[in-house]
């Protein structure tokens, strides 16, 4: 898919340039299809019966080699898989790894309630994005169908997050699926021993199913083929999770091999999302802190080796934060810097005598500066210049931070109506265009420190309004 050019897509479009899709031309629409900014259904002429053959060819070309699977229902449903490239610089990755956290049927009602609340309400804001957890994995430890069903019902009453139903006994799975079928849970798992019964449950309830063959690549391929022959089309592949030893290295090789076979060899047999279960660390390490560290390490390596969904246990923030941070970094488009909107932002409670500072719209730069200002308890107006998502230094080097752009944002933001002075503090790295900014804007330019953490001290010594 990454090797498909817009021209190849364009040849299969009506070529009317009708603009009904929202793009300026059919060529632009072809590019948008590749970037997944548009869908085939957005091209109204293409829906005409006379274009049926072209539409089918387009569907075949645009279908990702790794099938996209939806877990859950409603607004919180998550998509996993759907990837088209081995390396994100070739295109980008689209569906972030889903993070599911476990509960089991030997927990008390209070324990379940407290844990679900933590999973449901967990949120960390980083670089302007809210990072959340995605689902609940309900495990059977008792082997009691009644207890398992009660826990499934209890979880459903407490959250609308997507669910994974985890048991190897078809009887247990059947009870849980009868209760949760409307939530479209992920079934974990079909194995060589139970695949016929569990596969039938997945077919009857129309739910995605994990095919599990830990450490046995050929066994996983055979199991996948058997499930496909049954008529199942929504599989998730589990080659096993191993935190230590030789099996750890083999696991990583197997995960990479599965993704490579799907994308580079277009092997339909393995063209499905991959699952990892980092919580197996808790079976090896009994110390909570060491187990959490081992789990986080395994989660990170599995995510880097293409796992589309992970099942974890620890809800300690220090354990989850590095996983969320890694996921955020992996699943951003490397071709497009994370940006904030240009304009004027309020820090603290500024008045008409408060300073006006300037920075660029690279998200990491903006949030670093804003955090330093808040930590220094500085009340100010912060002007953000559109540098196409570049930080101050590369924006200066690339000619993306200019006096005319600073003038544009001063005018468009109407910051002059917010203050009675005409002074602006620019970053130290932008010192060489201070004179140009003064000429273009008519404002007095003060050159601030190179490091935003020093702004508080700089203002204490230099800021006055005369």
FIRO-796432 format. One record per atom (N, C-alpha, C): residue in three letters; x, y, z. Coordinates in steps of 0.2 Angstrom, whole numbers, plus 5000, padded with zeros to 4 digits. Atoms other than C-alpha are relative to their C-alpha. Layout:
// residues N
ALAXYZ...
// end
This chain:
// residues 466
UNK500449945000UNK500050005000UNK500450065000UNK499649945000UNK501450125004UNK500350024993UNK499749995007UNK502150104986UNK499550024995UNK500549975005UNK500450154978UNK500150074999UNK500049925001UNK500550324970UNK499450034999UNK500649965002UNK499250454968UNK499749994993UNK500250015007UNK499250424950UNK499749934998UNK500350065001UNK498850244951UNK499350005003UNK500749994997UNK497350284962UNK499650054995UNK500449955005UNK496850434950UNK499749964994UNK500250035006UNK496750314935UNK499349965001UNK500650044999UNK495350224944UNK499450045002UNK500549964998UNK494350374948UNK499650034994UNK500449985006UNK492950454937UNK500450064997UNK499749955003UNK494050604934UNK499650064998UNK500549955002UNK492650724934UNK500250075003UNK499849944997UNK493450854946UNK499450035003UNK500649974998UNK491750884953UNK500050035007UNK499949974993UNK492350934971UNK499549985005UNK500550024995UNK490850844979UNK500449965006UNK499750044994UNK492150744990UNK500350055005UNK499649954996UNK492850904997UNK500750024998UNK499349995002UNK494450904988UNK500050044993UNK500049965006UNK494951024974UNK500049974993UNK499950045006UNK495250884961UNK500049935002UNK499950074999UNK495250704958UNK500749985002UNK499350014998UNK497150704960UNK500150015007UNK500049984993UNK496950784977UNK499649955004UNK500450054996UNK495650654982UNK500449945000UNK499650065000UNK496850514976UNK500550005006UNK499549994995UNK498150584988UNK499749995007UNK500450014994UNK496850595002UNK499849935002UNK500250074999UNK496350415000UNK500649965002UNK499450034998UNK498150365002UNK500150015007UNK499949984993UNK498250465018UNK499449995005UNK500650024996UNK496550395024UNK499650075003UNK500449944998UNK495850575025UNK499450004997UNK500750015004UNK494450525013UNK499949924999UNK500250075002UNK493550355009UNK499750004993UNK500350015007UNK492950284993UNK499350035000UNK500749984999UNK491150324999UNK500050084999UNK500049935001UNK491650514998UNK499950024993UNK500049985007UNK491750504979UNK499349984998UNK500750015002UNK489850514974UNK500049974993UNK500050035006UNK490150474956UNK500249935000UNK499750075000UNK491150324960UNK499549955002UNK500550054998UNK489650244968UNK499549984995UNK500450025006UNK488750234951UNK500249934998UNK499950075002UNK488550054945UNK500550004994UNK499650015006UNK489550094929UNK500750005002UNK499350004998UNK491150114940UNK500149945005UNK500050054995UNK490849954950UNK500749964999UNK499350045000UNK492449864943UNK500550055002UNK499449954998UNK493550024946UNK499950005008UNK500149994992UNK492750034964UNK500349945003UNK499750064997UNK493249854967UNK500749995000UNK499350005001UNK494949874961UNK500350055005UNK499849954995UNK495150034972UNK500049975007UNK500150034994UNK494449934987UNK500649955002UNK499550054999UNK495749794984UNK500750045001UNK499449964999UNK497149924983UNK500150035006UNK500049964994UNK496650024998UNK499949965006UNK500150044994UNK496349885009UNK500749985003UNK499450014997UNK497749875022UNK500249935000UNK499850075000UNK498749715022UNK499949975007UNK500250024993UNK498449705041UNK499350035001UNK500749995000UNK496649695043UNK499850055006UNK500249964994UNK495849835054UNK499449975003UNK500550034996UNK494749765068UNK499750045005UNK500349964995UNK493549855079UNK499849965006UNK500250034994UNK493349805097UNK499650055004UNK500549964996UNK491849865107UNK499550034995UNK500649965004UNK490349975102UNK500050075003UNK500149934998UNK489850155103UNK500650044999UNK499549955001UNK490950305104UNK500749985003UNK499350024997UNK492350215114UNK500349944997UNK499850055004UNK492550075102UNK500750014998UNK499349985003UNK494450055097UNK500149964994UNK499850045006UNK495150005081UNK500749985001UNK499350035000UNK496749895080UNK500249984993UNK499850025007UNK497749845065UNK499950054995UNK500149955005UNK497449925049UNK500650034997UNK499449975002UNK499249955046UNK500349984993UNK499850015007UNK500149965029UNK500750004999UNK499350005001UNK501949985032UNK500449975006UNK499650024995UNK503349915042UNK500350065004UNK499749944996UNK504150085047UNK499650064998UNK500549955001UNK503150235050UNK500250064996UNK499849945004UNK504250355040UNK499849984993UNK500250015007UNK503650265024UNK499350034999UNK500749975001UNK501850325027UNK499850035007UNK500149984993UNK501350335046UNK499649945003UNK500550054997UNK500450215058UNK499450045002UNK500649974999UNK498650245060UNK499649995007UNK500450024994UNK497850155075UNK500549985006UNK499550014995UNK498850165091UNK499849945004UNK500050064997UNK499150015101UNK499550015006UNK500649994994UNK497549985113UNK500349975006UNK499850024994UNK497949965131UNK499449975004UNK500550034996UNK496849845141UNK500349985006UNK499850024994UNK496949815159UNK499549955004UNK500450064998UNK496349665168UNK499650015007UNK500450024993UNK495049615182UNK499949934999UNK500250085000UNK494649435187UNK499549995005UNK500650024997UNK493249345194UNK500149975008UNK499950014993UNK494049315211UNK500150075004UNK499949934997UNK494149505215UNK499350015004UNK500649984997UNK492849575227UNK499650054996UNK500449955004UNK491449685221UNK500450075001UNK499749944998UNK492349835230UNK500750014996UNK499450005003UNK494049785222UNK499950024992UNK500249995008UNK493249775204UNK499850084999UNK500249935001UNK492349945207UNK500650055000UNK499449955000UNK493950035212UNK500449994994UNK499550005006UNK494949965198UNK499750024994UNK500449985006UNK493649995185UNK500050085000UNK500049935000UNK493550175191UNK500750034998UNK499349985001UNK495450195190UNK500149994992UNK499950015007UNK495450125172UNK499650054996UNK500549965004UNK493950225166UNK500250075000UNK499949934999UNK494550395173UNK500850024999UNK499349995001UNK496450375170UNK500150054994UNK499949955005UNK497050525160UNK500750045002UNK499449965000UNK498750605157UNK500050054994UNK500049955005UNK498850765147UNK500850014998UNK499349995002UNK500550775137UNK500050034993UNK500049965007UNK500950905123UNK499350014997UNK500749985003UNK499150955122UNK499549944999UNK500550065001UNK498450775120UNK499949965006UNK500250044994UNK497450675133UNK500149934998UNK499850075000UNK498250505135UNK499549965004UNK500550044996UNK496950375141UNK500249924999UNK500050075001UNK496750185143UNK499449984996UNK500550015005UNK495750095131UNK499449945002UNK500550064999UNK494849935138UNK500149965006UNK500050054994UNK494549805152UNK500149934997UNK499950075002UNK495149625150UNK499749965006UNK500350034994UNK494049515161UNK500249935000UNK499750075000UNK494949355166UNK499649955005UNK500350054996UNK494249195173UNK500649965004UNK499550044996UNK495349125188UNK499649955004UNK500450054996UNK493949025197UNK499849944996UNK500250055004UNK493448925183UNK499249995001UNK500750004998UNK491648955189UNK499650044995UNK500449965005UNK490449005175UNK499550055003UNK500449964997UNK489249085187UNK500450075002UNK499549944998UNK490649195195UNK500250044994UNK499749975006UNK491349235178UNK499550054997UNK500649965003UNK489649295171UNK499850065005UNK500149954995UNK489349395187UNK500550064999UNK499549955001UNK490949485185UNK500050044993UNK500149965007UNK490649525166UNK499550055001UNK500649964999UNK488949595171UNK500250065004UNK499849954996UNK489749695185UNK500450054996UNK499649965003UNK491049765174UNK499650054995UNK500549965005UNK489749815160UNK499650055003UNK500449954997UNK488749905173UNK500450065002UNK499649944997UNK490250015178UNK500450044995UNK499649975006UNK491050055161UNK499749984994UNK500250015007UNK490650075143UNK500749994996UNK499350015004UNK492550045138UNK499949934997UNK500050075003UNK492849895126UNK500249955005UNK499850064995UNK493049725134UNK500449954996UNK499750065002UNK494149575131UNK499849955005UNK500350054995UNK493349415138UNK500649944999UNK499450045000UNK494849305143UNK499949935004UNK500050074997UNK494649115146UNK500149954995UNK499850055004UNK495148955138UNK499449944999UNK500650054999UNK493548855143UNK499450024996UNK500549985004UNK492248865129UNK499350025004UNK500649994996UNK490848855143UNK500050075003UNK499949934997UNK491549005152UNK499950064995UNK500149955005UNK491649105136UNK499350014997UNK500650005003UNK489949055130UNK499550045005UNK500449964995UNK489149125147UNK500250074999UNK499849935000UNK490149285146UNK499850034993UNK500249975007UNK489749315127UNK499250015000UNK500749995000UNK487849285130UNK499850075004UNK500249944996UNK487949435143UNK500350064996UNK499749945003UNK489149545133UNK500050014993UNK499950005007UNK488849515115UNK499850064997UNK500249935003UNK488049685112UNK500650055000UNK499449964999UNK489749755117UNK500649984995UNK499650025005UNK490649665104UNK500749995003UNK499350014997UNK492149605115UNK500449964996UNK499550045002UNK493749525110UNK500049945004UNK500050074996UNK493749335114UNK500749985000UNK499450024999UNK495349275121UNK500049935004UNK499750005007UNK495749145115UNK499949934998UNK500050065003UNK495649005103UNK500749975000UNK499350035000UNK497048875105UNK499949934995UNK500150075004UNK497448705096UNK499549955003UNK500450054996UNK496448615110UNK499350024999UNK500749985000UNK494848725109UNK499750034994UNK500149965006UNK494848805092UNK499349994997UNK500750015003UNK493248725085UNK499550035004UNK500549974996UNK492148765099UNK500050085001UNK499949934999UNK492848935102UNK499950044994UNK500149975006UNK492848975084UNK499350014998UNK500749995001UNK491048935083UNK499650055004UNK500349954996UNK490649045097UNK500150074997UNK499849945003UNK491549185088UNK499550024994UNK500449995005UNK490549155073UNK499350025002UNK500749994998UNK488849145082UNK499950075003UNK500149944996UNK489149305092UNK500350064996UNK499749955004UNK490049395078UNK500550055003UNK499549974996UNK491549445089UNK500749984997UNK499350015002UNK493449465085UNK500349955005UNK499750064996UNK494449315091UNK500850005000UNK499350014999UNK496249295097UNK500249924998UNK499750065002UNK497149145089UNK500749995004UNK499450004995UNK498449095102UNK500449934999UNK499650065001UNK499948975099UNK500750025003UNK499449974997UNK501349035111UNK500649964998UNK499450035002UNK503049005104UNK500149964994UNK500050055005UNK502548905090UNK499750034993UNK500249975006UNK502548995073UNK499649964995UNK500450045005UNK501948855062UNK499349985003UNK500650024997UNK500648805075UNK499550064999UNK500449945001UNK499948985074UNK499850014993UNK500249995007UNK499948985055UNK499449954999UNK500550065001UNK498948815055UNK499450025004UNK500649984997UNK497748885068UNK499650054997UNK500349945004UNK497449045058UNK499649974994UNK500350035006UNK497148935043UNK499349975001UNK500650044998UNK495848825052UNK499450055002UNK500549954998UNK494948975059UNK499750044994UNK500349965006UNK494849065042UNK499649954996UNK500450055004UNK494248895034UNK499350005003UNK500650004997UNK492848905047UNK499550064998UNK500449945002UNK492249075040UNK500250065004UNK499849944996UNK493049185053UNK500550054996UNK499649955004UNK493849345046UNK500350055005UNK499749954995UNK494249445062UNK500449975005UNK499550034996UNK495749375070UNK500550055003UNK499449974997UNK497049435082UNK500549955002UNK499550064999UNK498649335083UNK500450015006UNK499650004994UNK499549285099UNK500649954999UNK499450045001UNK501349215097UNK500349995007UNK499850014993UNK501549225116UNK500450065003UNK499649944997UNK502349345128UNK500549975006UNK499550034996UNK503949305137UNK500550065002UNK499649944998UNK504849435148UNK500849995000UNK499350024999UNK506549345150UNK500349954996UNK499750065003UNK507749225142UNK500050004993UNK500050015007UNK507949155125UNK499350014997UNK500749995003UNK506049155123UNK499850074998UNK500149925001UNK506049345124UNK500350024993UNK499849985007UNK507149365109UNK499749974995UNK500450035006UNK506249235099UNK499350034999UNK500649975001UNK504649315103UNK500050074996UNK499949945004UNK505249485096UNK500149984993UNK499950025007UNK505849395081UNK499449984996UNK500650035003UNK504249305078UNK499550064999UNK500449955001UNK503249465080UNK500250044994UNK499849965006UNK504249555067UNK499949964994UNK500150045005UNK504149405056UNK499350004998UNK500750005001UNK502249405057UNK499850064996UNK500249945004UNK502149585052UNK500350014993UNK499650005007UNK503449565038UNK499649964995UNK500450055004UNK502449415031UNK499450044998UNK500649965002UNK500849525031UNK500150054995UNK499949935003UNK501549685024UNK500449994993UNK499550005005UNK503049635013UNK499849944995UNK500250055004UNK502349465007UNK499349994999UNK500750005001UNK500549505008UNK499649945001UNK500250074998UNK500149335016UNK499350015004UNK500749994996UNK498249345021UNK500049965006UNK500050044994UNK498549205033UNK500250045007UNK499749964994UNK499449325045UNK499850075000UNK500249925001UNK498649495039UNK499550025005UNK500449984995UNK497949525056UNK500450045006UNK499649964994UNK498349635072UNK500349945004UNK499650044995UNK499549565085UNK499850025007UNK500149994993UNK499249545103UNK500649985005UNK499550024995UNK500449545118UNK499750015007UNK500250014993UNK500149505136UNK500550015005UNK499449994996UNK501449595146UNK499949985008UNK500150024993UNK500549555162UNK500249935003UNK499750064998UNK501349385162UNK500650015004UNK499449984995UNK502749475171UNK499849985007UNK500350014993UNK501649455187UNK500049925002UNK500050074999UNK501749265185UNK500849985002UNK499350014999UNK503649275186UNK500350035006UNK499749964995UNK504049415198UNK499450025005UNK500549994995UNK503049425215UNK500150075003UNK499949934997UNK503749595221UNK499650054995UNK500549955004UNK502449725215UNK500450054996UNK499649955004UNK503749855210UNK500449974994UNK499650035005UNK504949735201UNK499549974994UNK500550035005UNK503349655192UNK499850064995UNK500249945004UNK502749825186UNK500550034996UNK499549985004UNK504449875180UNK500149954994UNK499950055005UNK504649705170UNK499450014995UNK500650005005UNK502849725163UNK500150064996UNK500049945004UNK503149905157UNK500649994995UNK499450025005UNK504849845149UNK499749964994UNK500350045005UNK503949705140UNK499550034996UNK500549965004UNK502549815135UNK500350054995UNK499649965005UNK503749935127UNK500349974994UNK499750045006UNK504649805117UNK499549974996UNK500650035004UNK503049725111UNK499750054996UNK500349945004UNK502349895106UNK500550014994UNK499549995005UNK503949925096UNK500149954995UNK500050065005UNK503749755088UNK499349994998UNK500750005004UNK502049795081UNK499449975003UNK500650024997UNK500849735094UNK499550055000UNK500549965001UNK499249815091UNK499550015006UNK500450004994UNK498449775108UNK500449975005UNK499650024994UNK499249745125UNK499549995006UNK500450014994UNK498449665141UNK500550015006UNK499549994994UNK499249735157UNK499650005006UNK500350014994UNK498949735175UNK500150065005UNK499949954996UNK499849875184UNK499750074998UNK500349935001UNK498950045186UNK500450055004UNK499649954997UNK500350135194UNK500250054995UNK499949955005UNK500550295185UNK500850004998UNK499350005002UNK502450285185UNK500249944995UNK500050065005UNK502250115176UNK499750014993UNK500449995006UNK500950175164UNK500350054995UNK499849945004UNK501750345159UNK500549984995UNK499550025006UNK503250275149UNK499749974994UNK500450035006UNK502050165139UNK499650054996UNK500449955004UNK500850305135UNK500550054996UNK499549965003UNK502350415131UNK500349974993UNK499850045006UNK503050285119UNK499550004995UNK500550015005UNK501450255111UNK499850074996UNK500149935003UNK501150445108UNK500550014995UNK499449995005UNK502850455100UNK500049964994UNK500050055006UNK502650305089UNK499450024995UNK500649995004UNK500850355083UNK499950074999UNK500149945003UNK501150525077UNK500350004994UNK499850005007UNK501450565059UNK500750035000UNK499449985000UNK503350585058UNK500150064995UNK499949955005UNK503150695043UNK499750075001UNK500449944998UNK502050825052UNK500150015007UNK499949994993UNK502650905068UNK499450015004UNK500549984996UNK501450915082UNK499950075001UNK500149935000UNK500751095082UNK499450025004UNK500649964997UNK499651215092UNK499850054995UNK500249955005UNK498651345083UNK500350075002UNK499749934999UNK499451515081UNK499550055003UNK500549954996UNK498751665091UNK500350025006UNK499849974994UNK498851735108UNK499749955006UNK500350044994UNK498651625124UNK500150045007UNK500049974993UNK498351675142UNK500449965005UNK499750044995UNK499551615155UNK499950045007UNK500249974994UNK498951645173UNK499450054999UNK500549955001UNK497951805175UNK500350074999UNK499649945002UNK498751945165UNK499550065000UNK500449945000UNK498152125165UNK500350044994UNK499749965006UNK498552275153UNK500750025001UNK499349984999UNK500252295161UNK500449945000UNK499650065000UNK500752115159UNK500449994994UNK499650005006UNK502152065148UNK499749954994UNK500250045006UNK501951995130UNK500649964998UNK499450045003UNK503051845125UNK499849974994UNK500150035007UNK503351755109UNK500349935000UNK499750075002UNK503651575104UNK499749974994UNK500250035006UNK503351455090UNK499449955001UNK500550054999UNK501951335087UNK500149935000UNK499850074998UNK502951175089UNK499749985007UNK500450024994UNK501851085102UNK500550005006UNK499650014994UNK503351035113UNK500350075002UNK499849934998UNK504051215113UNK499550035003UNK500549974997UNK502451285117UNK499849985007UNK500150024994UNK502051175131UNK500550005005UNK499449994996UNK503751185138UNK500050075003UNK500049934998UNK503751375138UNK499450015005UNK500649994996UNK501951375145UNK500149975007UNK499950034994UNK502451255159UNK500550045004UNK499549974996UNK503951355164UNK499750075002UNK500349944998UNK502951515164UNK499549995006UNK500450024995UNK501651435175UNK500449985007UNK499650024994UNK502951365187UNK500350065003UNK499749944998UNK503751535188UNK499450055003UNK500649964998UNK501951605192UNK500050074996UNK500049945004UNK502151735178UNK499350014996UNK500649985003UNK500551815172UNK500150044994UNK499849975006UNK500751855154UNK499549984994UNK500350025006UNK500051845136UNK500649974996UNK499550035004UNK501051725125UNK499849994993UNK500150015007UNK501051745106UNK500349944997UNK499750065003UNK501251595096UNK500050014992UNK499949995007UNK501951615078UNK499949934996UNK500050065005UNK501551495064UNK500649984997UNK499350025003UNK503251415060UNK499949934997UNK500150075003UNK502451255052UNK500249955005UNK499950054995UNK502751165068UNK500749995002UNK499250004998UNK504651205070UNK500150035006UNK499849974994UNK505451245086UNK500450074998UNK499749945002UNK506351415087UNK500650004996UNK499350005004UNK508151365082UNK499949974993UNK500150025007UNK507651265067UNK499650044995UNK500449955004UNK506351395062UNK500450064998UNK499549955002UNK507651525062UNK500549984995UNK499550035005UNK508851415052UNK499649994993UNK500350015007UNK507551375039UNK499650064998UNK500349955003UNK506851545037UNK499250005002UNK500750014999UNK505151495045UNK499850055006UNK500149954995UNK505251625059UNK500250074998UNK499949935003UNK505151805051UNK499750055004UNK500349944998UNK504751975056UNK499350014998UNK500750005002UNK503251975045UNK499549955003UNK500450044997UNK502551825053UNK499850025007UNK500149974993UNK502751905070UNK499550054999UNK500549955001UNK501852055063UNK499349974999UNK500650035002UNK500451945056UNK499649985006UNK500450024994UNK500051865073UNK499950055005UNK500249944996UNK500152025082UNK499450034998UNK500649975003UNK498852095071UNK499449965000UNK500650045000UNK497751945069UNK499749985007UNK500250024993UNK497751905088UNK499750065004UNK500249944997UNK497352085092UNK500250015008UNK499750004993UNK498552075107UNK500050075002UNK500049934998UNK498652265107UNK499550035004UNK500649984996UNK496952275114UNK500049985007UNK500050034993UNK497452175129UNK500550035004UNK499549964995UNK498952285135UNK500050074998UNK500049935001UNK499252465136UNK500750024997UNK499349995002UNK501152445132UNK500149974993UNK499950035006UNK501952405116UNK500749975000UNK499450044999UNK503352285121UNK499949934999UNK500150075001UNK503652105116UNK500749975002UNK499450034998UNK504951985123UNK500149944995UNK499950055005UNK505651865110UNK500549955003UNK499550054997UNK506651705113UNK500750024998UNK499349985002UNK508551725114UNK500349974994UNK499750035007UNK508851615099UNK499750044994UNK500249965005UNK507851735089UNK500350075000UNK499749934999UNK508951885094UNK500250044993UNK499749975006UNK509651915076UNK499450044996UNK500649975003UNK507851965070UNK499750055004UNK500449954996UNK507452085084UNK499950074997UNK500049935003UNK507852245074UNK499449994994UNK500550015006UNK506752175059UNK499350005003UNK500650004997UNK505352145071UNK499750075002UNK500149934998UNK505452315078UNK499750044994UNK500249965006UNK505352395061UNK499349984997UNK500650025003UNK503952285055UNK499450015004UNK500650004996UNK502852295070UNK499950075004UNK500149944996UNK503252465079UNK500149995007UNK499950014993UNK503452375095UNK500749995002UNK499350014997UNK504952375107UNK500149935001UNK499950074999UNK505752215106UNK500649995006UNK499550024995UNK506652135121UNK500249934999UNK499850075001UNK507751985119UNK500049965007UNK500150044994UNK507351855132UNK500649955001UNK499550064999UNK508451705139UNK499949954994UNK500050065005UNK508951555128UNK499649955003UNK500450054997UNK508051445140UNK499450035004UNK500649974997UNK506251475145UNK500049995008UNK500050014992UNK506551405163UNK500350065003UNK499749944997UNK507451575166UNK499650064999UNK500449945001UNK506051685161UNK499850045006UNK500249974994UNK505451715178UNK500550055003UNK499549954997UNK507151785184UNK500150064995UNK499949945005UNK507351885168UNK499450055001UNK500549955000UNK505651965170UNK500150045007UNK499949974993UNK506052005189UNK500550064999UNK499549955001UNK507552105183UNK499950054994UNK500149965006UNK506952175166UNK499450034999UNK500649975003UNK505152205165UNK499750055004UNK500449944997UNK504352375169UNK499650034994UNK500549975005UNK502952465160UNK500050085002UNK499949934999UNK503352655159UNK499550044997
// end
